[in-house]
C-alpha cells in the first residue's frame, strides 16, 4: 500500500514516524563532494582550496601532497574552516596503524582511511585508539574508513598479482570485515556501491567513492568508474573528484555542475522513497 504524508512534501523537513513519513532531506550535492588536492605544492593546494571551498564540502589530501607539504597543509586547511579527508591508506602492523590514526585524529581531519587488507586486528585497534584519543583529549572523532580495492584494479590486475578472486568478491569481503571491525565505512568504486549496501547491514555505514567520470571525461588510470549522478543514486555518501575538476578550464563551474548532478540525483531518490512508503 502506498501512503502519502498529510502535508505536502518539503525537502529539508522531517516528518514524524506517527504520520508514517520518515523522509529526511539534509544532504546536498555540495555536502557530498570531496575535491582531491592531488597537486605538488602547498601553495597550489591552498589556491585550489580557496577557489573551490564555496562549492565543495571537503578536500582530500593524499600521498603526493602530504609527502610534499607534510601535516602542516592539513592544519592550515582545517584552521581555515575546511574539512579534510586524509587519504594515506595506512597499511602496516596494528600498533603502527593505530598510532598513525591517533595522530590523524589530533590533526583534526574529518575522515581518514586504512587498507582493509591490513586485517581485522589492525582495523579494530585503530578504531579503538581513535575513539579513546578523541574522548580523552576532547576533540572531534574522525570517521575511520577502509579501502576495499583500489579503483585502478580489476579482475585482470588482480590476476596479475596472484589473486584469483573476482574484484566484487574481494570488495564484499573487505566491506564486511570493516563493518565487523567497528569502522565507519569504506572506500569503494561506484560499481560496488549497491553490492556493499546489500552486504553490510549497518544503516550508517559510509561509502566514499572515487572513480567519478562523466561520459566525456578520460578515465585515466581509473578502471571501475561511474557518473556522479549514478553514484549518488546507487547510494554513495561522498564522491571524491580530482582531475575532472582540477584540470578543467573553469574549475568552479566544473565542480558546480557535479554538485547540480548530485543534488538532482538526491532529490530524485528522495522523491521515489517518499512515494513508496508502505504500512508496517
DRENVEX-260447 format. One record per atom (N, C-alpha, C): x, y, z; residue in one letter. Coordinates in pm, whole numbers, padded with zeros to 5 digits, always signed. Example, Ala and Ser with C-alpha at 12.3 -4.5 7.8 and 13.67 -1.06 7.14 Angstrom:
+01319-00569+00780a;+01230-00450+00780a;+01320-00330+00780a;+01285-00225+00708s;+01367-00106+00714s;+01290+00003+00787s;
***
This chain:
+00085-00119+00000x;+00000+00000+00000x;+00088+00124+00000x;+00062+00215-00090x;+00141+00337-00099x;+00074+00446-00018x;+00152+00512+00067x;+00099+00618+00153x;+00160+00751+00117x;+00091+00856+00152x;+00147+00991+00135x;+00132+01064+00267x;+00216+01166+00288x;+00210+01242+00412x;+00088+01332+00413x;+00038+01365+00531x;-00079+01453+00540x;-00049+01595+00496x;+00077+01633+00492x;+00117+01765+00446x;+00200+01751+00321x;+00207+01855+00238x;+00290+01847+00118x;+00436+01821+00156x;+00504+01741+00073x;+00646+01711+00097x;+00731+01834+00076x;+00815+01864+00175x;+00907+01976+00164x;+01048+01929+00192x;+01139+01931+00092x;+01276+01888+00118x;+01337+01966+00234x;+01406+01894+00322x;+01468+01958+00436x;+01389+01941+00564x;+01262+01896+00553x;+01180+01876+00671x;+01164+01728+00698x;+01165+01692+00825x;+01147+01552+00865x;+01007+01533+00917x;+00935+01441+00859x;+00801+01410+00906x;+00810+01309+01020x;+00715+01315+01111x;+00720+01224+01225x;+00686+01082+01182x;+00734+00984+01260x;+00702+00846+01231x;+00554+00817+01250x;+00487+00896+01336x;+00345+00873+01359x;+00263+00897+01234x;+00314+00981+01146x;+00244+01006+01020x;+00290+00911+00911x;+00378+00816+00951x;+00432+00715+00862x;+00519+00777+00752x;+00568+00896+00773x;+00656+00960+00676x;+00792+00979+00742x;+00893+00915+00687x;+01023+00914+00754x;+01132+00971+00666x;+01093+01044+00563x;+01191+01102+00472x;+01256+01224+00538x;+01384+01229+00531x;+01456+01345+00582x;+01562+01384+00479x;+01556+01507+00433x;+01649+01552+00331x;+01737+01661+00391x;+01857+01624+00427x;+01951+01721+00483x;+02077+01732+00399x;+02101+01633+00312x;+02221+01634+00230x;+02199+01714+00102x;+02305+01773+00055x;+02305+01835-00077x;+02426+01781-00151x;+02430+01804-00281x;+02546+01761-00358x;+02674+01822-00305x;+02668+01947-00260x;+02789+02012-00209x;+02843+01940-00087x;+02755+01900+00005x;+02800+01828+00125x;+02871+01698+00090x;+02832+01638-00022x;+02885+01508-00059x;+03008+01514-00148x;+03045+01631-00193x;+03159+01644-00286x;+03290+01665-00213x;+03386+01576-00240x;+03523+01589-00189x;+03615+01612-00308x;+03682+01726-00309x;+03776+01757-00417x;+03914+01706-00380x;+03973+01632-00470x;+04106+01576-00447x;+04214+01679-00479x;+04291+01717-00378x;+04402+01812-00396x;+04529+01734-00430x;+04527+01667-00543x;+04642+01586-00584x;+04739+01673-00665x;+04806+01762-00592x;+04899+01857-00653x;+05032+01851-00580x;+05131+01922-00635x;+05268+01904-00588x;+05314+02003-00482x;+05239+02109-00457x;+05284+02208-00358x;+05170+02254-00269x;+05207+02302-00151x;+05108+02356-00059x;+05042+02480-00116x;+05120+02565-00184x;+05064+02687-00242x;+04955+02655-00343x;+04981+02555-00427x;+04882+02515-00527x;+04758+02457-00459x;+04778+02377-00357x;+04666+02318-00286x;+04581+02424-00218x;+04645+02521-00154x;+04570+02627-00087x;+04494+02714-00185x;+04554+02736-00301x;+04485+02815-00404x;+04360+02742-00452x;+04369+02612-00472x;+04253+02534-00512x;+04148+02532-00401x;+04193+02518-00277x;+04101+02520-00164x;+04022+02651-00160x;+04092+02764-00172x;+04024+02893-00167x;+03929+02911-00286x;+03969+02860-00401x;+03887+02874-00521x;+03759+02790-00513x;+03768+02673-00450x;+03658+02577-00456x;+03584+02557-00325x;+03624+02626-00220x;+03566+02598-00089x;+03417+02630-00081x;+03367+02718-00169x;+03224+02751-00166x;+03139+02651-00243x;+03202+02561-00319x;+03124+02464-00396x;+03153+02320-00357x;+03249+02297-00269x;+03283+02161-00226x;+03273+02152-00074x;+03232+02036-00025x;+03216+02020+00118x;+03340+01974+00192x;+03436+01914+00118x;+03555+01858+00181x;+03667+01850+00078x;+03791+01836+00127x;+03906+01828+00038x;+03993+01710+00079x;+04036+01636-00022x;+04120+01519+00002x;+04267+01555-00008x;+04343+01513+00091x;+04488+01525+00088x;+04545+01384+00085x;+04614+01353-00024x;+04667+01219-00043x;+04817+01213-00032x;+04873+01104-00082x;+05016+01077-00064x;+05106+01183-00129x;+05070+01228-00247x;+05156+01323-00316x;+05170+01453-00236x;+05057+01514-00204x;+05060+01642-00134x;+05115+01627+00008x;+05077+01521+00077x;+05124+01503+00214x;+05275+01481+00217x;+05327+01409+00119x;+05472+01388+00113x;+05546+01518+00082x;+05485+01601-00003x;+05549+01727-00041x;+05539+01834+00067x;+05423+01840+00133x;+05397+01952+00223x;+05387+01914+00370x;+05369+01786+00400x;+05363+01743+00538x;+05232+01776+00606x;+05224+01748+00735x;+05099+01769+00808x;+05056+01915+00820x;+05146+02009+00797x;+05109+02150+00809x;+05001+02189+00709x;+04998+02125+00592x;+04894+02160+00494x;+04757+02118+00547x;+04753+02008+00621x;+04627+01967+00683x;+04585+02069+00788x;+04679+02105+00873x;+04649+02201+00979x;+04600+02334+00923x;+04662+02379+00813x;+04626+02509+00758x;+04485+02508+00700x;+04449+02403+00629x;+04315+02396+00572x;+04210+02382+00682x;+04239+02301+00783x;+04147+02287+00895x;+04132+02420+00969x;+04243+02491+00988x;+04238+02621+01057x;+04156+02723+00980x;+04150+02708+00849x;+04071+02799+00765x;+03924+02757+00756x;+03889+02654+00830x;+03750+02610+00832x;+03716+02501+00733x;+03818+02445+00667x;+03794+02339+00571x;+03790+02202+00635x;+03721+02110+00571x;+03719+01971+00615x;+03814+01890+00529x;+03886+01798+00592x;+03990+01722+00522x;+03963+01572+00531x;+03972+01508+00417x;+03978+01362+00409x;+04124+01327+00386x;+04188+01270+00488x;+04329+01233+00479x;+04339+01094+00418x;+04381+01091+00293x;+04380+00969+00213x;+04521+00911+00203x;+04569+00856+00315x;+04704+00798+00317x;+04701+00646+00319x;+04583+00588+00330x;+04566+00442+00317x;+04665+00366+00407x;+04661+00394+00535x;+04754+00329+00627x;+04744+00177+00617x;+04861+00113+00609x;+04865-00034+00596x;+04997-00081+00655x;+04990-00130+00778x;+05111-00172+00850x;+05067-00263+00963x;+05158-00292+01055x;+05121-00373+01169x;+05020-00295+01255x;+04935-00364+01331x;+04828-00296+01405x;+04875-00180+01492x;+04983-00197+01566x;+05029-00091+01655x;+05067+00035+01578x;+05134+00018+01464x;+05178+00133+01385x;+05060+00207+01324x;+04963+00135+01271x;+04847+00200+01209x;+04761+00268+01316x;+04744+00204+01432x;+04668+00267+01539x;+04733+00397+01584x;+04867+00398+01594x;+04938+00521+01633x;+04923+00629+01526x;+04928+00589+01399x;+04907+00687+01292x;+04766+00744+01297x;+04669+00658+01330x;+04532+00705+01342x;+04514+00806+01454x;+04586+00787+01563x;+04582+00885+01673x;+04632+01020+01625x;+04742+01021+01549x;+04797+01148+01502x;+04705+01214+01399x;+04639+01133+01316x;+04541+01189+01222x;+04426+01254+01297x;+04385+01192+01407x;+04279+01249+01490x;+04322+01384+01546x;+04445+01392+01593x;+04495+01517+01650x;+04513+01626+01544x;+04528+01587+01419x;+04538+01686+01312x;+04404+01754+01284x;+04297+01690+01326x;+04165+01750+01305x;+04099+01711+01174x;+04142+01600+01114x;+04079+01558+00989x;+03938+01508+01015x;+03855+01513+00913x;+03718+01465+00925x;+03707+01317+00894x;+03791+01271+00802x;+03792+01130+00761x;+03936+01090+00735x;+03975+00968+00769x;+04099+00912+00719x;+04077+00764+00691x;+04169+00705+00615x;+04147+00566+00575x;+04266+00476+00603x;+04233+00347+00608x;+04332+00240+00622x;+04299+00137+00514x;+04391+00046+00490x;+04363-00063+00395x;+04297-00178+00469x;+04181-00221+00421x;+04113-00334+00483x;+04198-00461+00478x;+04284-00470+00379x;+04370-00589+00366x;+04473-00598+00478x;+04483-00493+00562x;+04571-00499+00679x;+04517-00591+00787x;+04389-00626+00778x;+04334-00723+00870x;+04242-00666+00977x;+04162-00753+01034x;+04063-00713+01134x;+04129-00656+01259x;+04235-00718+01309x;+04300-00665+01429x;+04351-00523+01407x;+04411-00499+01293x;+04461-00365+01262x;+04346-00264+01262x;+04235-00299+01198x;+04123-00206+01190x;+04060-00183+01328x;+04040-00290+01405x;+03980-00276+01537x;+04066-00190+01629x;+04194-00216+01631x;+04282-00140+01720x;+04288+00006+01680x;+04281+00033+01552x;+04280+00172+01507x;+04151+00243+01548x;+04038+00177+01526x;+03910+00236+01566x;+03906+00264+01716x;+03954+00170+01795x;+03956+00188+01941x;+04047+00302+01983x;+04166+00308+01923x;+04263+00411+01959x;+04211+00550+01925x;+04145+00560+01810x;+04090+00689+01768x;+03979+00734+01863x;+03890+00644+01897x;+03780+00679+01988x;+03832+00719+02126x;+03927+00643+02177x;+03983+00673+02309x;+04054+00808+02311x;+04131+00837+02204x;+04204+00964+02197x;+04108+01082+02189x;+04008+01070+02104x;+03912+01179+02088x;+03839+01209+02219x;+03799+01103+02290x;+03729+01122+02416x;+03821+01180+02522x;+03942+01128+02533x;+04035+01172+02637x;+04080+01317+02615x;+04102+01354+02490x;+04155+01488+02461x;+04048+01589+02424x;+03924+01547+02425x;+03814+01639+02398x;+03814+01695+02258x;+03846+01610+02160x;+03848+01655+02021x;+03750+01570+01941x;+03713+01621+01827x;+03614+01550+01745x;+03675+01423+01686x;+03600+01318+01693x;+03646+01191+01638x;+03626+01188+01487x;+03731+01161+01411x;+03713+01149+01266x;+03647+01016+01229x;+03590+01012+01113x;+03540+00886+01059x;+03659+00805+01009x;+03663+00678+01045x;+03770+00588+01000x;+03710+00491+00899x;+03764+00491+00779x;+03709+00406+00674x;+03819+00319+00615x;+03779+00212+00549x;+03875+00117+00495x;+03870+00115+00343x;+03985+00108+00281x;+03993+00089+00137x;+03964-00058+00108x;+03865-00083+00024x;+03837-00221-00014x;+03932-00265-00125x;+03918-00204-00241x;+04003-00236-00354x;+04022-00110-00436x;+04146-00078-00470x;+04174+00043-00545x;+04096+00045-00676x;+04047+00162-00714x;+03966+00172-00835x;+04048+00156-00962x;+04179+00149-00948x;+04265+00122-01064x;+04276-00027-01092x;+04218-00109-01004x;+04231-00254-01016x;+04102-00318-01062x;+04115-00425-01139x;+04001-00506-01181x;+04042-00652-01177x;+03959-00740-01230x;+03989-00883-01224x;+04122-00915-01290x;+04151-00847-01401x;+04275-00874-01473x;+04397-00836-01390x;+04394-00716-01329x;+04509-00674-01249x;+04523-00758-01123x;+04412-00803-01067x;+04420-00893-00951x;+04488-01024-00990x;+04450-01076-01106x;+04513-01199-01152x;+04663-01181-01172x;+04703-01062-01212x;+04844-01034-01236x;+04928-01035-01110x;+04865-01020-00994x;+04940-01026-00867x;+04906-01153-00789x;+04847-01250-00859x;+04827-01380-00798x;+04701-01398-00717x;+04605-01307-00733x;+04478-01320-00660x;+04372-01367-00758x;+04314-01483-00731x;+04220-01541-00826x;+04073-01516-00791x;+04048-01434-00691x;+03910-01396-00658x;+03869-01275-00740x;+03743-01267-00775x;+03692-01153-00851x;+03690-01028-00765x;+03702-00912-00830x;+03703-00784-00758x;+03580-00769-00671x;+03464-00805-00721x;+03339-00790-00645x;+03340-00878-00519x;+03398-00995-00528x;+03406-01082-00410x;+03497-01023-00304x;+03609-00968-00348x;+03702-00908-00253x;+03640-00785-00186x;+03574-00703-00264x;+03512-00583-00209x;+03409-00621-00102x;+03327-00718-00131x;+03228-00762-00034x;+03294-00813+00095x;+03397-00895+00079x;+03468-00950+00195x;+03529-00838+00280x;+03596-00743+00216x;+03661-00636+00290x;+03560-00541+00354x;+03449-00515+00287x;+03347-00427+00344x;+03288-00489+00471x;+03259-00617+00468x;+03207-00684+00587x;+03309-00685+00699x;+03436-00706+00665x;+03541-00706+00767x;+03553-00568+00832x;+03543-00462+00751x;+03549-00326+00805x;+03432-00299+00899x;+03314-00341+00860x;+03197-00322+00945x;+03211-00400+01076x;+03260-00522+01067x;+03279-00605+01187x;+03388-00549+01278x;+03476-00465+01223x;+03585-00406+01300x;+03549-00271+01360x;+03422-00233+01350x;+03370-00107+01405x;+03421+00015+01330x;+03461-00002+01205x;+03495+00114+01123x;+03367+00181+01074x;+03380+00305+01030x;+03263+00384+00992x;+03219+00363+00848x;+03304+00300+00767x;+03267+00281+00629x;+03384+00235+00546x;+03370+00250+00416x;+03472+00204+00322x;+03491+00303+00208x;+03604+00286+00141x;+03625+00346+00010x;+03603+00235-00091x;+03519+00260-00189x;+03491+00158-00289x;+03454+00223-00421x;+03474+00151-00529x;+03438+00204-00660x;+03287+00218-00669x;+03239+00308-00755x;+03094+00326-00767x;+03022+00200-00812x;+03091+00114-00883x;+03026-00007-00933x;+02997-00110-00825x;+03054-00090-00705x;+03027-00183-00596x;+02938-00126-00487x;+02883-00007-00507x;+02803+00057-00402x;+02683-00029-00363x;+02604-00067-00462x;+02483-00144-00432x;+02518-00280-00371x;+02627-00339-00414x;+02672-00466-00358x;+02703-00450-00210x;+02771-00342-00174x;+02805-00319-00034x;+02680-00292+00048x;+02589-00212-00005x;+02465-00182+00067x;+02386-00310+00097x;+02390-00405+00006x;+02316-00529+00028x;+02392-00628+00116x;+02522-00604+00137x;+02605-00698+00213x;+02631-00654+00356x;+02622-00524+00383x;+02652-00470+00516x;+02523-00418+00577x;+02482-00470+00692x;+02353-00431+00749x;+02350-00293+00816x;+02465-00241+00857x;+02467-00113+00929x;+02414-00001+00840x;+02310+00068+00885x;+02247+00172+00804x;+02336+00294+00785x;+02419+00324+00884x;+02502+00444+00876x;+02643+00415+00824x;+02661+00303+00761x;+02791+00265+00705x;+02821+00352+00584x;+02930+00429+00592x;+02962+00525+00487x;+03028+00457+00367x;+02995+00506+00249x;+03066+00466+00129x;+03121+00592+00062x;+03254+00599+00056x;+03323+00709-00010x;+03372+00657-00144x;+03336+00727-00249x;+03353+00673-00383x;+03439+00761-00473x;+03557+00711-00512x;+03635+00778-00617x;+03593+00720-00753x;+03669+00750-00857x;+03638+00695-00988x;+03518+00758-01053x;+03494+00887-01025x;+03380+00957-01084x;+03422+01024-01214x;+03353+00992-01320x;+03381+01048-01452x;+03249+01075-01524x;+03249+01177-01609x;+03134+01197-01697x;+03155+01113-01823x;+03055+01113-01908x;+03065+01034-02031x;+03177+01082-02121x;+03217+01210-02107x;+03319+01266-02195x;+03456+01276-02129x;+03466+01246-01999x;+03595+01254-01929x;+03683+01135-01964x;+03815+01159-01966x;+03909+01049-01981x;+03911+00968-01853x;+03918+00836-01864x;+03921+00750-01745x;+04055+00758-01674x;+04162+00795-01747x;+04297+00797-01692x;+04328+00658-01635x;+04373+00649-01508x;+04408+00518-01454x;+04296+00454-01373x;+04176+00510-01384x;+04062+00451-01315x;+04000+00343-01403x;+03962+00231-01342x;+03905+00120-01418x;+03755+00104-01397x;+03709+00124-01271x;+03569+00097-01239x;+03501+00229-01206x;+03449+00295-01310x;+03400+00432-01296x;+03248+00440-01311x;+03196+00562-01281x;+03053+00589-01292x;+03037+00740-01289x;+02923+00792-01336x;+02900+00935-01327x;+02860+00972-01184x;+02866+01102-01153x;+02832+01147-01019x;+02686+01116-00985x;+02596+01143-01078x;+02454+01117-01052x;+02429+00968-01031x;+02494+00884-01111x;+02476+00740-01097x;+02527+00692-00961x;+02641+00743-00917x;+02700+00700-00790x;+02613+00742-00672x;+02563+00865-00674x;+02475+00910-00567x;+02344+00832-00569x;+02292+00809-00687x;+02169+00732-00699x;+02184+00590-00648x;+02306+00535-00660x;+02333+00400-00613x;+02351+00394-00462x;+02377+00510-00398x;+02388+00512-00253x;+02519+00559-00195x;+02603+00626-00275x;+02729+00679-00222x;+02702+00792-00124x;+02782+00798-00017x;+02770+00908+00079x;+02857+01027+00042x;+02976+01000-00012x;+03066+01105-00057x;+03128+01063-00190x;+03152+01160-00276x;+03222+01135-00402x;+03353+01211-00401x;+03461+01144-00436x;+03592+01206-00448x;+03618+01234-00595x;+03637+01361-00629x;+03657+01400-00768x;+03784+01484-00777x;+03874+01443-00865x;+04000+01515-00882x;+04011+01582-01016x;+04071+01514-01111x;+04104+01573-01240x;+03986+01632-01318x;+03867+01572-01314x;+03756+01636-01384x;+03725+01777-01335x;+03767+01808-01212x;+03751+01944-01160x;+03882+02022-01169x;+03989+01967-01113x;+04114+02043-01101x;+04183+02067-01235x;+04153+01984-01336x;+04212+02003-01468x;+04118+02076-01564x;+04002+02118-01515x;+03905+02186-01601x;+03949+02330-01629x;+03905+02382-01739x;+03934+02522-01774x;+03868+02614-01672x;+03743+02584-01639x;+03670+02659-01536x;+03640+02562-01421x;+03725+02562-01321x;+03715+02464-01214x;+03588+02482-01130x;+03552+02605-01101x;+03432+02630-01021x;+03308+02581-01094x;+03300+02608-01221x;+03184+02564-01298x;+03180+02412-01309x;+03297+02350-01325x;+03302+02204-01332x;+03253+02142-01201x;+03299+02199-01089x;+03254+02150-00959x;+03105+02175-00939x;+03061+02292-00979x;+02920+02326-00962x;+02830+02232-01043x;+02872+02196-01162x;+02791+02106-01243x;+02780+01968-01179x;+02890+01922-01120x;+02885+01793-01050x;+02791+01801-00930x;+02795+01914-00859x;+02705+01932-00746x;+02560+01932-00792x;+02533+01999-00902x;+02396+02002-00957x;+02349+01861-00991x;+02436+01783-01055x;+02400+01645-01091x;+02375+01561-00967x;+02460+01577-00864x;+02445+01501-00741x;+02316+01539-00668x;+02288+01669-00660x;+02169+01716-00591x;+02043+01667-00661x;+02044+01669-00793x;+01929+01619-00868x;+01906+01471-00840x;+02015+01394-00832x;+02003+01251-00802x;+01948+01230-00661x;+01993+01312-00566x;+01943+01302-00429x;+01794+01332-00423x;+01751+01436-00493x;+01610+01475-00491x;+01524+01368-00557x;+01575+01308-00664x;+01500+01202-00731x;+01485+01081-00640x;+01595+01044-00574x;+01592+00929-00484x;+01496+00953-00368x;+01499+01074-00312x;+01412+01107-00200x;+01266+01104-00243x;+01238+01158-00360x;+01101+01160-00410x;+01049+01019-00431x;+01134+00931-00484x;+01093+00793-00506x;+01065+00722-00375x;+01152+00742-00275x;+01130+00679-00145x;+01006+00732-00078x;+00980+00861-00097x;+00864+00925-00036x;+00734+00864-00087x;+00728+00834-00215x;+00605+00783-00272x;+00589+00632-00255x;+00693+00565-00199x;+00687+00421-00182x;+00673+00377-00036x;+00647+00471+00051x;+00633+00437+00193x;+00507+00350+00210x;+00523+00236+00274x;+00409+00147+00293x;+00386+00120+00441x;+00278+00056+00474x;+00249+00024+00613x;+00343-00083+00664x;+00363-00086+00795x;+00450-00187+00856x;+00386-00325+00839x;
***
